[in-house]
Each structure stands twice: as structure tokens, then as C-alpha cells.
Amino acid sequence: MKRLILLLTICMLFGFVHLSLDQQLRQSLIKNKLQANTEKVALDPAKVELGRMLFYDKILSGNKDISCASCHHPKLNSGDAIALSIGVGGEGLGKARIMGEDRERIPRNSPEIFNRGSSEWHTMFWDSRVQDRGKKGWYTPADEKFPQEGFDNILAVQAMFPVTSRDEMRGEIGDTDIHGEVNELALISPAMPQSIWFTLMQRLISIPEYVELFAQAFPDIPTEELSFVQAANAIAAYEISAFTFLDSPWDNYLAGEESALTESQKRGAMFFYKEGSCVSCHSGNLMTDQKAHNLGIPQFGPGKDIDVPLDYGQIVESGKEEDLFAFRTPPLRNVELTGPWMHNGAYDDLEAVIRHHLEPAKALDTYPVQSLPAELQISFQDDEGVMKRIKGSIDPLLIDARMKANEKEIRDLLAFMQALTEESARKQITKAPQKVPSGLAVDDL
């Protein structure tokens, strides 16, 4: 037997044995330690139902005019389908959403939230400002003011923060809510996030239906001892329940069904895992290394925090020079459905995204600014110094790979991206509730 295996190995090395496309692909999958994902997260139905109400209820926003679903709607593939999101003061959904008076866009694209319940996740947000550091606890923007205990998962930790953001959900000092009442959440200093969470809980437990829903989801915690940690756990439970799907052609192929992929999709997968080295960053079942890379993406929009009008990305969190203009690698599941793509939604064409990876510096120089909404075109940063800094810090991994692809390979790669689309996501099986406990209007299309 040993002699037979040795003979086969020698034949393969010298090209005497021809492997089929499936055999080659299987070898790549083994090399990259990929196998069918069968992970299931046990969820409490009562917690999911509470989370469903909270996810769609604008009561969580300072002005009572925006909910989690406004930027992560199931009919918009768990995102909002626009380059840079519109937060407080906005009206409508998706491409029809309009900004409120004297408001600005949110600096970054609203990410899709598919499969965020996977235990493989250890970072959240485009700049990984929420991290699971194991025994060291949660790393978050709230530092020592963050309640480290009681979270079900990192997705729940993430759910603590959109409600603290003035642009996203909390509002500005002087704002009034949709009923003309003072926005009490906006009056709280951003240095006191614990006060924001406490005040939100007071809002929630003033509504009898929420008191009942919390009692069903957390029967061992008296109402007066509830905190926003329980609300965040419930929101996370709903997101996992509503947006976790594992029924893509790629999932079926990983499970052993070779007919699940077309020949073009298989060639695209081979390019992804071998010649193209896409797997260098889009690794694992989630197809992200969860690390930051500068891909030479153009800068536009309002800018982020003290760096306006620029968004320096991960360097703000890490302090590492190599993280300048770098953003976390996005996952690729359902990528066909989740445009516009990149940290600021720079591209609304998936093929253009692939071509950008091939020649990032050239793509930056020739970026079609006119493809952006007019209000964003005027914020495009084409200053020579800025462009030079972006190009000068493009991730060496991308440059060293010197990925080349002919037109056929690009078509195959696109076909493979389509194989990552889960059938349940394509059919948009998740539905919004018709009403929520606060009685506020529910966004829907």
C-alpha cells in the first residue's frame, strides 16, 4: 500500500495523473481547512421575540425616528443598499431614504449582518472597534465604562453601540423627538455611555408590553434589575435567528454535492483559493480574516470623528502606521446581494470591485466619481497629497500577490461569488413585524 501511495504521489508530482476540477478543488478545500458548516446556535424563542420587537422599534433612538432595521432591513438584504447610511432625521428606506435637515451621512457603509452568530466572529465594525479578547474581556469604545459581564456573544456587545452614536440613533443636543418632546438621550455626555443605556431601559420598561416581553425572556431578572445588556442579548438573538442561512450552492458543495456548482463556479473557486490568492484575506468559513487592509479605496463622505473630512480607518484603533486607510476585510457570504461594496460603498458593481483588487492604485486614479450621488461627489478627496498617502500605504499583501486575471477568470470569479448566495437570503424569508410595543411606525417596503 505504501508503495502504491508513493507511486501515485510521484505521478501527481510529475503530472502523470490528471485530476478532475472537483478533485483539484477538494484538495484546495483540504489545504484551507474548509468543510461544511454545521454550527447551530441554540436560541430562546422568548428572547428572539423580544429582540424582534426591539430591532424594528424606533423607541431605541433619541428622536424615535430610526430603528436597527432602518439600516439593516431584511428586504434590503440586511443592509440599506446605499453607499453611506442616513441616520437620525432620515425618512424612508434604502435608495428612497432622504436626509433630515442639517444632518450628515454616516461616515461608513451599513454592513450586512448575515451569519453574525457564528462562533468564528471575534471582531465587529469596519474598524474592529469591538473585539473579543478572550480572557482579557471585551475591547470596546466604552473602555472601563463597559459592563464586561452578561453578554451572550460579541454580536450582543456590538448592539450596545449604535444607540450611543449621535449620527446613527441618538441625535444632537437640542433635538426633539417626533412628538415634539425633548430628546433626553441627546443631552447625555458621550463620556457617559452607561447613562445612555440606563435611560434607554427606563424608556423600555415604561411600556407594559416590553415589561412582559422582558419577563418572558429573562424570568430570573426582576424588572428593576434589567439593564441594556439584556436588550442587547435579545437583539443579537433575533439577528442570529433572522439572518443565519447555510443553504447556498457553496454550502451544498462543501457538504459533498458536486453538482451544486457549475463548471464556471468551480473554476472561479479554484482561482479564489489558488491562483488569485483571494483566500489570503477572505479566509475561513466566513471568508474574512477579520484583519484590516488598505485596498486603495477612494475617500469621500463626511469623514470620521476628529479626522474629518478623511476617514483614516483602523489606525485610529490600533495606532499602527500600517493600518492607515485600512478597513476590516468584509465577509463574502451573500456578497452578490449586499452592495454597494467596500467600507464606504464606493462601488455598486461587483465586477468593478474585483477589478479594483487587480490594480488598486490605477483604480483609485480612475475612480468614476460621477457614479456617486451628487451630494457625495463634492466630498470626494482628490487632493494630490491625500491620493499619494492612500496609494503609498496600500497593503503590501495585495501588491505582492500581483494578482492577474484574464476576462474568463474574472467571469468565473463572479460566478463563484454568486454561488455564495444563500437561497433563503435570495428569497428574503425574514419579515418585519406589523407593529411594535411602542406603537411607533415600523419601516417596511
N, C-alpha and C positions, 0 to 999 in steps of 0.2 A: 504494500500500500504506500509506504514511504517513497518507494522508487517511482510509483505512478504519480504521486503529488509533485515530486521533484521534476519529473518529466513534463508534466502539464505546466508547471511554473516556468521551466526553461522555454517551452514552446510559446508561452504567452509573452515572455520577455523578448523573444526573437520574432514575434509576430506570426508564428506558425498556426496559432489558434485565433480564429476570428470570433470576437464577442459580439453578440447582438446589442442593439441600442439599449434594450432593457437590462442586459447583463452589465453593460458599462455603467448605466445609471445606478443600478443596485450597488455596484462597487463604490461609487461616489457617495451614496447614502450611508453605507457602512463606514466609509472613511470619515464622514462628517457626523457620525453617531446619530443619525436620524432614524426614527421609527414612528409608527402610527401613534398619535397622541390619544391616549385613552383616559387621561386625567379627568376626574369628575369631582366637582366641589359640592359637598352636602350643604343645602340651603334650607333655612327655616321658612316655610311659606308665610308665616305671620310677619317675619322680618322683611321678606321680599315685598309683601303688600304695603307695609309701611313705607319702604323705600320707593315703591312705585308712586305713591302719593307725593312724597317729598320731591322726587325727581321732576315731576311735572308742575309742582305748586310754586307760584311766584311769591309766596309768603316768605321764602328764604332770601329774597332780595330786598335791599333797603327801600326802594321805591315801589316794591310789589309789582314790578313790571317785567321781570325776566326770571326764568327758571333754568334749571340744568338743561332741560330739553330744548330750550331756545337755541343752544349751540351744539347740542348732541341729540338731534331728533332722529327717531327710527326711520322716518320717511326720507331723511337725508343721509342715510347710511351711517348714523351715529355721529355725524359732524354737522356742519351748517352750509356746506357747498359754496362758501365764499372765501376769498383769499385771506383777509383779515376780519376777524369776527366783530360784530357790533353788539356791545354790551348794554349797560344801563341807558335807558331812554329810547332804545330802539323799538321799532314796531314791525311786525310781520316775521316771516321765516325765510331762510335760505336767500336766494338771489333777489327776492322781493323785499327783504328786510331793509328798512331805512333807518338812518341815524337820527337820534334826537338832536334838538337844537343845542349848539355849543358843546357837543360831545366829540370824542375822537374814537377812531378804530382801536381795538385791542391790538397790541403790537405783534401778536403771533397768530398763526392759523389754529383753529379749533381742531384738535386731533380726533380721529375716530376712536371709539372706545371698545372695539371688538376684542373679545377674549382677554380682558384685563384681569380675569380671575385666576389665570394661570400662575402656578407657584414659581414659574421662571422669572416673573417680573420682580426686579429689585430697584427700579427707578421709576419716577413719574415726572411728567412735564418735559418740554423740549430742552430744558437746561438741567434736567435731573435734580431739581432743587428739593425734591423729596426722594429719599433713599432709605432702603432697608440695610442697616449696617450690622445686622445680626445682634450679637451680644452687646454691641455698643448702642443699640437702640435706633430710633428713627432720626434721620437727619432731615430737618425741615427749616423753612424760613422763620419759624417762630422761636428757634433756638431753645433756650432753657424755659421758655414760657409754654412750650408744647407739652400737653399731657401725654406722657410716654405710654401709659398703661391703658389696656382695654380695647385695643384695636384688633379687628378680625384679620386684617390683611393690609397691604400697602395701598390698595385701592381706597380703603376707608380713610387712610391717612391723607391721601390726595383730596378726598371730598371735603376736608376741613378748610381748604384754602380759597376756592373761588368765591365763597361768601365773604371773605375778608378783603377781596380786591375791590377798590373803588370803581375801576372801569368795568369790571366784569359783572358784579352783582350788588355791591354795597352802596355806591353812589357818593356824591360830593356833599360837603358841608353846605347847608342852606337848601338842599333838595327837599321837596315834599313828595309824598307818595301819590299814587293815582287817586286817592281820596282827598288830597289836599292837606293831609296831616304831616307833621314834621317827621322826617326820616331820622329816627333816633339812632339807627346803626351808623349813619354817616358822621354823627357827632363824636363817635369814639375814636380816640387816637389809634393810628395803625400800630403804635408800640404796645397796644393792649389787646392783642387778639383774643385773649381769654374772656375779655368783657364783651367782645362781639359775639362769641359763641354763647355766652350766658344769656345775653339779651335776645338772641335768636330763639333760644329754648323757652324763654318767657313768652315769646310770641306763640310758639307752637303749643305749649301746654295751656294757653288761654283759649284754645279751640277744643271743645269737648270731644269731637271725633278723633283728634290726634291723641288726646289723653287715652282714649280707648284703644287706639291702634298701638301706642307705645306699651300699654299694659299687656296686650296680647303678644307683642314681640319680645318684651322684656319683663315677664311676670315677676321676676325676683327683685326688680328695682322699683322702689316707691317713686311716685311721680316727682316728689320734691327732690329726689336724688338723681334724676335723669340729667344727663349732660349732652352736649352736641356730639360727643363720641358715639352715643347710641344712634343718633340720627345719621352720622357718617357711616356707621356699620350697616344700617338699613339701606342707605343709598347704594353702597357698594354691593350689597346682596342683590338688589334689584338689577344693577348694571350687569352683574355676572349672569343672573338669570335671563335677562332680556337679550344680551348681546354676545353670548358664548355659543359659537356654532363650530362644528367639526365635520361638515359634510361637503367639503369641496372635492373636486376631482383629484386634487393633490393628496388630500386625506385618504381618499379611497385607494390611490396608487400606493401610498405608504403602507396601507393595510394589506397590500398584496394583489390588488385588482389591476393588472397590467393594461387592460383595455380602458381604464378610466381616463388615460391621457391620449391625445392624438400624437401622431409622429412628430408634428411640429412642436407640440408642447414638451415632448421628451427631449428633442434636440435643444429646445430652449433651456430645459432643466440642466442638461449636460453643460451648456455654455455657462449657466449661472454658477454651477458647482465646480467647473474645471477651467476652461479657457478664460472666461470672463472674470473669474475670482470674485464674483459678486458676494459670495459667501464669506469673504474676509470680514465684511461688516454686517451683512444680512444673514447672521448665523442662527443656528438652533431652530426649534420648532416655531418660535415667534418671528424668526427671520430678522432679528436685530441683535447686535452685540451690546446694545444699551450704552454705548460709548459715544462720545462727541467727535465729530469730524467736520472740518471746514471743506465744503464742496465748491466754494466759489459762488455761492448763491447771491444774487443782487440784493442790495439793501433798499427798502422803501417802507413807507408807513410812518407812524408817529415816533418810532424809536422806543427804547426800553429804559425806564427809570432815569437815572442821572446821566445816561449816555445819549439821550435824545439829541439829534434825530437818528442816531445809529442804534443798532442792537448788536452788542458785542458777543452775545451768546454765552456759552459755558464758562468762559474765562471769568465772568463775574462771580460764579460759584466756586470755581476751582482755584482761581488765581494763577493758573498756569498759562504761560505765553502761547503754548501750542493749542490752547483752546479758544484763541481769538477767532471770532466769527464761526465758531464750531457749534453744532447742534446735534442732539442725540439722533442716532440712526432710527428712522421710523420702522415699525413692523410692516410686513408686506401682505398679511392676510387681508383679503378683500380689497387689495390696493386698486384694482380696476374700478371700484365703486367710490373711492374715497377722495377724489380730487376736489379742489385743486391741491397740488402736492408741494412739498418742502415746508420749512418752518414758517414761511410767510405766504404760502400758497402762490409762489411765483409762477408755477406752471399749471395750466388747465388741460394739458395734453400729455398723456403718459409717455408717448414716444419721445416727446421733447425732453422729458426727464431723463430717459435713457441716454439720449444723445448728449445731454449736458454732462453726464458722467464720463463720456468718452473723451471730451475735450472741455474741461470746466473753465479754463481761462478764456478760451475762444468764445465759449457760450456766454460768459459774463460780458465780454466785449460786444457781443452782437445780440444781447438780450432784447427781445421785442417789447419795449416799454409800452407801446400802444395797445398791447394785449391786456393791460391793467385797466381797472375803472379809472375814469378821468381824475377823480379826487386823489387816487394813489399815484398816478403818473407824475404829478407835480412834486411828490415827495421822493421820487427816485434819486438815489445818491450816485451821481455820475462824476463827482469830483475826482480829478486825476489821482490825488493823494489817497482817497478812500479806495478807489479801484486798485491801486498799487498795493495797499495793505491787504486787501482781500486776496488778491492773486498771490501775493508773497507768502501767505500763510495757508494756502491750500494744502490739505493733508497729504504728506509725502506718500502715504499708502495708496492714495488714488493716482498720484503721478507715477510712482514706481511701478505700479501694476501695468501702466501703459496699455490699458485695455483697448483692444482694437476689435471692431466688429463690422462685418460687411452687411449689406442690406438684408440678406437672407437671415443672418444671425440675429439682427435686430427684430425682424418679424417673428422669428422663433421665440426670442426672449419675451416679446409682447404676448405671444400665445401662452407661454408659461405663466406670465402674470395673470392671465385670465383663468388659468387652471387653479389659482389660489382663491377664487371666489366661491364662498360657501353658498350652497343652494338656498339655505334659509335666509341668508342676508339678501340674496338677489330677490327673493320673494317678499322681503320686508315683512316677516311674520310678526314682528313686535308691534303692538298697537298702543296708542296713547289712551289714557282713561278719558271718559267724557266729562268728568268733574273731579274736583279735589276738595279736601275738607275746608279750606279757607273760603271756598266759593269764588275765588278769583278765576278769570278766564284761563282755559287751557289752550296752549298753542297747538295748532294742528293744520295740516294741509288738506 
